[in-house]
Amino acid sequence: MELNLHHIGILVAEIPLAASEYARRFGYVARTAIIHDPMQTAYVQFLALPGTPVYLELVAPDRPDSKLTNALRKGGGLNHLCYVVLDLEAACLHLRAEGMILIQAPIAAVAFEGRRLAWLGARDRIPIELVEAGGPGSL
């Protein structure tokens, strides 16, 4: 099984403000517009440093009862790590055999043009997102 880091998810209150700060401080460039994903109860935007393959995903709750709201009340910050995989089911099975718990079975994701993603968790409490690999030029 091959895992490649796709992005680091950062939970923020306001995506435009956070994107501006990351651009000013570190030189990040927006790679997408702000995307609404109602299945994830979130707004997201992907940023990248020029010439690097790993994204920074800014994540914000889409409503007061979003599943992200409570974590944001605790300060936000590092929210998850995401790995791109060729075979989502095989990766989920492998990580479950390694002691991880499946939090969200594979579902289609708006931000990834309908490619599926899954969520897993472990004792370190850093959620792991897996996303199916896309074709050339895809996010």
MDTraj code that builds the backbone (N, CA, C; nanometers):
import mdtraj as md
import numpy as np

residues = "MET GLU LEU ASN LEU HIS HIS ILE GLY ILE LEU VAL ALA GLU ILE PRO LEU ALA ALA SER GLU TYR ALA ARG ARG PHE GLY TYR VAL ALA ARG THR ALA ILE ILE HIS ASP PRO MET GLN THR ALA TYR VAL GLN PHE LEU ALA LEU PRO GLY THR PRO VAL TYR LEU GLU LEU VAL ALA PRO ASP ARG PRO ASP SER LYS LEU THR ASN ALA LEU ARG LYS GLY GLY GLY LEU ASN HIS LEU CYS TYR VAL VAL LEU ASP LEU GLU ALA ALA CYS LEU HIS LEU ARG ALA GLU GLY MET ILE LEU ILE GLN ALA PRO ILE ALA ALA VAL ALA PHE GLU GLY ARG ARG LEU ALA TRP LEU GLY ALA ARG ASP ARG ILE PRO ILE GLU LEU VAL GLU ALA GLY GLY PRO GLY SER LEU".split()
xyz = np.array([
    [0.0849, -0.1182, 0.0000],
    [0.0000, 0.0000, 0.0000],
    [0.0889, 0.1238, 0.0000],
    [0.0565, 0.2167, -0.0844],
    [0.1331, 0.3397, -0.0937],
    [0.0499, 0.4566, -0.0430],
    [0.1039, 0.5273, 0.0548],
    [0.0419, 0.6484, 0.1086],
    [0.1314, 0.7670, 0.0745],
    [0.0726, 0.8726, 0.0230],
    [0.1470, 0.9961, -0.0013],
    [0.0720, 1.1097, 0.0659],
    [0.1456, 1.1918, 0.1412],
    [0.0822, 1.3040, 0.2082],
    [0.0224, 1.3977, 0.1041],
    [-0.1056, 1.4249, 0.1170],
    [-0.1757, 1.5131, 0.0237],
    [-0.1907, 1.6524, 0.0823],
    [-0.2393, 1.6594, 0.2075],
    [-0.2541, 1.7899, 0.2708],
    [-0.2574, 1.7793, 0.4220],
    [-0.2370, 1.8945, 0.4828],
    [-0.2501, 1.9119, 0.6271],
    [-0.3711, 2.0008, 0.6473],
    [-0.4665, 1.9550, 0.7254],
    [-0.5885, 2.0306, 0.7499],
    [-0.5756, 2.1167, 0.8737],
    [-0.6066, 2.2447, 0.8581],
    [-0.6007, 2.3413, 0.9685],
    [-0.7400, 2.3982, 0.9888],
    [-0.7941, 2.3851, 1.1091],
    [-0.9268, 2.4364, 1.1423],
    [-0.9163, 2.5831, 1.1801],
    [-0.9940, 2.6663, 1.1100],
    [-0.9903, 2.8109, 1.1304],
    [-1.1329, 2.8648, 1.1427],
    [-1.1455, 2.9833, 1.1980],
    [-1.2771, 3.0469, 1.2101],
    [-1.3196, 3.1122, 1.0795],
    [-1.2241, 3.1765, 1.0113],
    [-1.2537, 3.2502, 0.8884],
    [-1.1488, 3.2175, 0.7827],
    [-1.1892, 3.1497, 0.6781],
    [-1.0949, 3.1092, 0.5747],
    [-1.0270, 3.2291, 0.5072],
    [-1.1001, 3.3326, 0.4640],
    [-1.0305, 3.4437, 0.3963],
    [-0.9210, 3.5078, 0.4825],
    [-0.9489, 3.5277, 0.6093],
    [-0.8502, 3.5868, 0.6997],
    [-0.7293, 3.4940, 0.7146],
    [-0.7539, 3.3666, 0.7380],
    [-0.6439, 3.2710, 0.7551],
    [-0.5623, 3.2578, 0.6268],
    [-0.6291, 3.2536, 0.5118],
    [-0.5576, 3.2424, 0.3842],
    [-0.4664, 3.3625, 0.3630],
    [-0.5158, 3.4790, 0.3976],
    [-0.4357, 3.6014, 0.3856],
    [-0.3128, 3.5952, 0.4758],
    [-0.3292, 3.5452, 0.5971],
    [-0.2171, 3.5344, 0.6903],
    [-0.1130, 3.4340, 0.6417],
    [-0.1572, 3.3186, 0.5923],
    [-0.0627, 3.2182, 0.5420],
    [0.0096, 3.2687, 0.4173],
    [-0.0601, 3.3444, 0.3339],
    [0.0035, 3.4017, 0.2142],
    [0.1101, 3.5037, 0.2540],
    [0.0756, 3.5921, 0.3460],
    [0.1677, 3.6972, 0.3884],
    [0.2882, 3.6395, 0.4637],
    [0.2618, 3.5519, 0.5579],
    [0.3695, 3.4993, 0.6420],
    [0.4629, 3.4039, 0.5695],
    [0.4040, 3.3116, 0.4924],
    [0.4826, 3.2002, 0.4393],
    [0.4884, 3.1923, 0.2871],
    [0.4074, 3.2716, 0.2178],
    [0.4087, 3.2679, 0.0723],
    [0.3132, 3.1686, 0.0085],
    [0.2151, 3.1198, 0.0854],
    [0.1161, 3.0278, 0.0280],
    [0.0333, 3.0977, -0.0790],
    [-0.0095, 3.0194, -0.1775],
    [-0.0927, 3.0669, -0.2868],
    [-0.2202, 2.9831, -0.2889],
    [-0.3341, 3.0483, -0.3076],
    [-0.4614, 2.9748, -0.3157],
    [-0.4600, 2.8861, -0.4399],
    [-0.4945, 2.7593, -0.4227],
    [-0.5038, 2.6661, -0.5349],
    [-0.6478, 2.6389, -0.5740],
    [-0.7416, 2.6725, -0.4828],
    [-0.8842, 2.6579, -0.5121],
    [-0.9572, 2.7783, -0.4551],
    [-1.0788, 2.7956, -0.5002],
    [-1.1696, 2.8893, -0.4351],
    [-1.2151, 2.8248, -0.3044],
    [-1.2929, 2.8958, -0.2263],
    [-1.3536, 2.8365, -0.1068],
    [-1.4651, 2.7436, -0.1550],
    [-1.4617, 2.6209, -0.1064],
    [-1.5535, 2.5156, -0.1493],
    [-1.6435, 2.4782, -0.0326],
    [-1.7731, 2.4663, -0.0575],
    [-1.8660, 2.4201, 0.0462],
    [-1.8877, 2.2708, 0.0283],
    [-1.8672, 2.1949, 0.1344],
    [-1.8934, 2.0511, 0.1331],
    [-1.9949, 2.0210, 0.2422],
    [-2.1243, 2.0155, 0.2065],
    [-2.2277, 1.9927, 0.3078],
    [-2.2152, 1.8571, 0.3771],
    [-2.1603, 1.7567, 0.3096],
    [-2.1425, 1.6252, 0.3731],
    [-2.0414, 1.6322, 0.4874],
    [-1.9437, 1.7221, 0.4753],
    [-1.8427, 1.7392, 0.5791],
    [-1.8787, 1.8536, 0.6746],
    [-1.9919, 1.9169, 0.6516],
    [-2.0389, 2.0347, 0.7266],
    [-1.9289, 2.1404, 0.7359],
    [-1.8657, 2.1670, 0.6201],
    [-1.7489, 2.2548, 0.6213],
    [-1.7357, 2.3352, 0.4924],
    [-1.6622, 2.4451, 0.5072],
    [-1.6057, 2.5174, 0.3946],
    [-1.4572, 2.4850, 0.3970],
    [-1.3967, 2.4700, 0.2796],
    [-1.2535, 2.4416, 0.2715],
    [-1.1903, 2.5232, 0.1594],
    [-1.0615, 2.5479, 0.1731],
    [-0.9834, 2.6073, 0.0655],
    [-0.8439, 2.5465, 0.0723],
    [-0.7911, 2.5126, -0.0450],
    [-0.6587, 2.4541, -0.0532],
    [-0.5576, 2.5594, -0.0961],
    [-0.4471, 2.5642, -0.0222],
    [-0.3349, 2.6535, -0.0507],
    [-0.2114, 2.5671, -0.0736],
    [-0.1117, 2.6223, -0.1405],
    [0.0139, 2.5496, -0.1577],
    [0.1284, 2.6494, -0.1667],
    [0.2441, 2.6033, -0.1289],
    [0.3658, 2.6795, -0.1528],
    [0.4075, 2.6497, -0.2965],
    [0.4478, 2.7496, -0.3715],
    [0.4876, 2.7254, -0.5103],
    [0.5934, 2.6151, -0.5202],
    [0.5692, 2.5220, -0.6116],
    [0.6650, 2.4147, -0.6369],
    [0.6582, 2.2971, -0.5423],
    [0.5623, 2.2964, -0.4490],
    [0.5528, 2.1835, -0.3563],
    [0.4259, 2.1025, -0.3841],
    [0.4304, 1.9712, -0.3614],
    [0.3148, 1.8861, -0.3925],
    [0.2141, 1.8707, -0.2781],
    [0.2462, 1.9184, -0.1586],
    [0.1577, 1.9007, -0.0433],
    [0.0798, 2.0299, -0.0201],
    [-0.0501, 2.0146, -0.0005],
    [-0.1380, 2.1292, 0.0197],
    [-0.1581, 2.1582, 0.1683],
    [-0.2035, 2.2790, 0.1945],
    [-0.2556, 2.3181, 0.3246],
    [-0.4048, 2.3378, 0.3014],
    [-0.4875, 2.2697, 0.3775],
    [-0.6323, 2.2849, 0.3645],
    [-0.6841, 2.3637, 0.4836],
    [-0.7419, 2.4780, 0.4549],
    [-0.8073, 2.5558, 0.5597],
    [-0.9511, 2.5076, 0.5676],
    [-0.9964, 2.4771, 0.6892],
    [-1.1281, 2.4192, 0.7117],
    [-1.2030, 2.5068, 0.8115],
    [-1.3293, 2.5375, 0.7800],
    [-1.4125, 2.6162, 0.8713],
    [-1.5516, 2.5546, 0.8762],
    [-1.6166, 2.5588, 0.9921],
    [-1.7537, 2.5068, 1.0020],
    [-1.8469, 2.5836, 0.9090],
    [-1.9466, 2.5125, 0.8544],
    [-2.0410, 2.5795, 0.7646],
    [-2.1667, 2.6295, 0.8351],
    [-2.1815, 2.5944, 0.9624],
    [-2.2990, 2.6392, 1.0382],
    [-2.2711, 2.6154, 1.1874],
    [-2.3513, 2.6760, 1.2743],
    [-2.3266, 2.6626, 1.4189],
    [-2.3294, 2.5185, 1.4702],
    [-2.4081, 2.4305, 1.4072],
    [-2.4140, 2.2920, 1.4548],
    [-2.3240, 2.1979, 1.3737],
    [-2.2270, 2.2527, 1.3007],
    [-2.1303, 2.1720, 1.2259],
    [-2.0547, 2.0816, 1.3223],
    [-2.0122, 1.9664, 1.2736],
    [-1.9327, 1.8767, 1.3577],
    [-1.7956, 1.9356, 1.3906],
    [-1.7590, 2.0459, 1.3260],
    [-1.6310, 2.1119, 1.3514],
    [-1.6398, 2.2232, 1.4557],
    [-1.7592, 2.2683, 1.4863],
    [-1.7767, 2.3849, 1.5731],
    [-1.7154, 2.3649, 1.7109],
    [-1.7354, 2.2490, 1.7708],
    [-1.6815, 2.2246, 1.9051],
    [-1.5293, 2.2295, 1.9045],
    [-1.4666, 2.1706, 1.8033],
    [-1.3199, 2.1740, 1.7950],
    [-1.2700, 2.3166, 1.7768],
    [-1.3450, 2.3979, 1.7047],
    [-1.3047, 2.5374, 1.6858],
    [-1.3144, 2.6144, 1.8172],
    [-1.4144, 2.5825, 1.8989],
    [-1.4263, 2.6473, 2.0310],
    [-1.3056, 2.6171, 2.1192],
    [-1.2421, 2.5025, 2.0946],
    [-1.1234, 2.4638, 2.1714],
    [-0.9961, 2.5241, 2.1139],
    [-1.0101, 2.6076, 2.0110],
    [-0.8949, 2.6783, 1.9576],
    [-0.8594, 2.6489, 1.8142],
    [-0.9156, 2.5451, 1.7549],
    [-0.8832, 2.5142, 1.6162],
    [-0.7403, 2.4662, 1.6016],
    [-0.6795, 2.4973, 1.4879],
    [-0.5422, 2.4546, 1.4622],
    [-0.5390, 2.3232, 1.3868],
    [-0.4338, 2.2446, 1.4104],
    [-0.4181, 2.1182, 1.3382],
    [-0.5445, 2.0355, 1.3520],
    [-0.6021, 1.9994, 1.2386],
    [-0.7282, 1.9260, 1.2380],
    [-0.7113, 1.7833, 1.1892],
    [-0.6288, 1.7630, 1.0863],
    [-0.6103, 1.6285, 1.0327],
    [-0.4934, 1.6243, 0.9350],
    [-0.4520, 1.5024, 0.9030],
    [-0.3569, 1.4761, 0.7959],
    [-0.4306, 1.3966, 0.6904],
    [-0.4024, 1.4247, 0.5642],
    [-0.4683, 1.3529, 0.4556],
    [-0.3637, 1.2875, 0.3663],
    [-0.3892, 1.1606, 0.3330],
    [-0.3028, 1.0860, 0.2431],
    [-0.3810, 1.0472, 0.1191],
    [-0.3163, 1.0551, 0.0050],
    [-0.3779, 1.0106, -0.1195],
    [-0.3382, 0.8647, -0.1405],
    [-0.4354, 0.7850, -0.1839],
    [-0.4139, 0.6412, -0.2017],
    [-0.4709, 0.5965, -0.3357],
    [-0.4148, 0.4906, -0.3886],
    [-0.4649, 0.4357, -0.5146],
    [-0.5878, 0.3488, -0.4935],
    [-0.5906, 0.2750, -0.3825],
    [-0.7010, 0.1834, -0.3542],
    [-0.7549, 0.2161, -0.2145],
    [-0.8650, 0.2892, -0.2102],
    [-0.9190, 0.3378, -0.0828],
    [-0.9597, 0.2233, 0.0094],
    [-1.0280, 0.1230, -0.0449],
    [-1.0714, 0.0113, 0.0400],
    [-0.9525, -0.0638, 0.0978],
    [-0.8507, -0.0907, 0.0157],
    [-0.7323, -0.1628, 0.0633],
    [-0.6596, -0.0818, 0.1707],
    [-0.6499, 0.0492, 0.1513],
    [-0.5840, 0.1335, 0.2508],
    [-0.6605, 0.1327, 0.3824],
    [-0.7932, 0.1405, 0.3747],
    [-0.8748, 0.1347, 0.4969],
    [-0.8557, 0.0019, 0.5685],
    [-0.8575, -0.1075, 0.4948],
    [-0.8373, -0.2397, 0.5555],
    [-0.7001, -0.2495, 0.6210],
    [-0.5976, -0.2022, 0.5529],
    [-0.4620, -0.2064, 0.6076],
    [-0.4528, -0.1266, 0.7378],
    [-0.5041, -0.0050, 0.7370],
    [-0.4939, 0.0787, 0.8565],
    [-0.5809, 0.0257, 0.9705],
    [-0.6939, -0.0336, 0.9376],
    [-0.7749, -0.0962, 1.0434],
    [-0.7002, -0.2145, 1.1039],
    [-0.6292, -0.2902, 1.0226],
    [-0.5487, -0.4016, 1.0734],
    [-0.4346, -0.3508, 1.1615],
    [-0.3943, -0.2251, 1.1416],
    [-0.2903, -0.1631, 1.2219],
    [-0.3466, -0.0972, 1.3480],
    [-0.4756, -0.1170, 1.3746],
    [-0.5348, -0.0677, 1.4981],
    [-0.6132, 0.0614, 1.4864],
    [-0.6248, 0.1142, 1.3664],
    [-0.7026, 0.2370, 1.3509],
    [-0.8513, 0.2040, 1.3430],
    [-0.9325, 0.3018, 1.3767],
    [-1.0784, 0.2862, 1.3760],
    [-1.1346, 0.3645, 1.2586],
    [-1.2227, 0.3016, 1.1828],
    [-1.2892, 0.3691, 1.0726],
    [-1.3952, 0.4613, 1.1307],
    [-1.3792, 0.5917, 1.1078],
    [-1.4722, 0.6922, 1.1587],
    [-1.5807, 0.7213, 1.0555],
    [-1.5400, 0.7299, 0.9289],
    [-1.6325, 0.7583, 0.8191],
    [-1.5987, 0.6669, 0.7027],
    [-1.6935, 0.5817, 0.6654],
    [-1.6740, 0.4944, 0.5496],
    [-1.6613, 0.5803, 0.4237],
    [-1.6035, 0.5259, 0.3176],
    [-1.5841, 0.6043, 0.1953],
    [-1.7119, 0.6711, 0.1446],
    [-1.6972, 0.8015, 0.1154],
    [-1.8063, 0.8810, 0.0583],
    [-1.7482, 0.9759, -0.0458],
    [-1.8318, 1.0172, -0.1390],
    [-1.7893, 1.1128, -0.2414],
    [-1.7653, 1.2489, -0.1770],
    [-1.6644, 1.3202, -0.2280],
    [-1.6283, 1.4500, -0.1708],
    [-1.6366, 1.5596, -0.2762],
    [-1.7016, 1.6681, -0.2404],
    [-1.7168, 1.7824, -0.3297],
    [-1.5804, 1.8392, -0.3681],
    [-1.4917, 1.8562, -0.2729],
    [-1.3617, 1.9197, -0.2991],
    [-1.2736, 1.8385, -0.3932],
    [-1.3014, 1.7105, -0.4040],
    [-1.2184, 1.6226, -0.4866],
    [-1.2928, 1.5718, -0.6098],
    [-1.3784, 1.6551, -0.6642],
    [-1.4525, 1.6253, -0.7871],
    [-1.5261, 1.4910, -0.7804],
    [-1.5777, 1.4582, -0.6630],
    [-1.6536, 1.3350, -0.6461],
    [-1.5705, 1.2132, -0.6100],
    [-1.4361, 1.2269, -0.6116],
    [-1.3559, 1.1127, -0.5658],
    [-1.3891, 1.0883, -0.4198],
    [-1.3742, 0.9666, -0.3777],
    [-1.4138, 0.9307, -0.2422],
    [-1.3030, 0.9549, -0.1406],
    [-1.3494, 0.9745, -0.0172],
    [-1.2580, 0.9868, 0.0954],
    [-1.3126, 0.9062, 0.2114],
    [-1.2258, 0.8758, 0.3056],
    [-1.2633, 0.8051, 0.4283],
    [-1.1847, 0.8671, 0.5428],
    [-1.2367, 0.8503, 0.6645],
    [-1.1719, 0.9038, 0.7840],
    [-1.1423, 0.7903, 0.8809],
    [-1.0234, 0.7949, 0.9407],
    [-0.9834, 0.6977, 1.0413],
    [-0.9234, 0.7693, 1.1612],
    [-0.9220, 0.7021, 1.2744],
    [-0.8658, 0.7593, 1.3960],
    [-0.7825, 0.6577, 1.4704],
    [-0.6958, 0.7085, 1.5578],
    [-0.6109, 0.6227, 1.6398],
    [-0.5902, 0.6888, 1.7750],
    [-0.5074, 0.6296, 1.8574],
    [-0.4844, 0.6800, 1.9927],
    [-0.4230, 0.8192, 1.9963],
    [-0.3499, 0.8577, 1.8922],
    [-0.2859, 0.9895, 1.8944],
    [-0.3859, 1.1025, 1.8724],
    [-0.5092, 1.0674, 1.8399],
    [-0.6208, 1.1611, 1.8275],
    [-0.6070, 1.2585, 1.7104],
    [-0.5169, 1.2303, 1.6165],
    [-0.5081, 1.3111, 1.4950],
    [-0.5851, 1.2368, 1.3867],
    [-0.7006, 1.2876, 1.3467],
    [-0.7772, 1.2191, 1.2429],
    [-0.6965, 1.2070, 1.1129],
    [-0.7133, 1.0940, 1.0482],
    [-0.6481, 1.0675, 0.9205],
    [-0.7559, 1.0576, 0.8136],
    [-0.7382, 1.1381, 0.7109],
    [-0.8270, 1.1359, 0.5955],
    [-0.7526, 1.0646, 0.4833],
    [-0.8220, 0.9767, 0.4133],
    [-0.7677, 0.9136, 0.2938],
    [-0.8518, 0.9598, 0.1767],
    [-0.7883, 0.9929, 0.0660],
    [-0.8609, 1.0338, -0.0536],
    [-0.8078, 0.9555, -0.1729],
    [-0.9001, 0.9170, -0.2606],
    [-0.8607, 0.8455, -0.3814],
    [-0.7778, 0.9356, -0.4710],
    [-0.6780, 0.8766, -0.5328],
    [-0.5928, 0.9507, -0.6258],
    [-0.6757, 0.9963, -0.7455],
    [-0.6428, 1.1133, -0.7960],
    [-0.7072, 1.1666, -0.9147],
    [-0.6115, 1.1628, -1.0322],
    [-0.6620, 1.2052, -1.1447],
    [-0.5803, 1.2100, -1.2638],
    [-0.4865, 1.3290, -1.2643],
    [-0.4036, 1.3383, -1.3680],
    [-0.3113, 1.4526, -1.3787],
    [-0.3878, 1.5853, -1.3738],
    [-0.3343, 1.6793, -1.2960],
    [-0.3952, 1.8101, -1.2846],
    [-0.5076, 1.8204, -1.1844],
    [-0.5457, 1.7092, -1.1240],
    [-0.6535, 1.7148, -1.0237],
    [-0.5952, 1.7544, -0.8892],
    [-0.6816, 1.7990, -0.8019],
    [-0.6401, 1.8385, -0.6680],
    [-0.5955, 1.7154, -0.5908],
])
top = md.Topology()
chain = top.add_chain()
for i, resn in enumerate(residues, 1):
    res = top.add_residue(resn, chain, resSeq=i)
    for name in ("N", "CA", "C"):
        top.add_atom(name, md.element.get_by_symbol(name[0]), res)
traj = md.Trajectory(xyz[None], top)
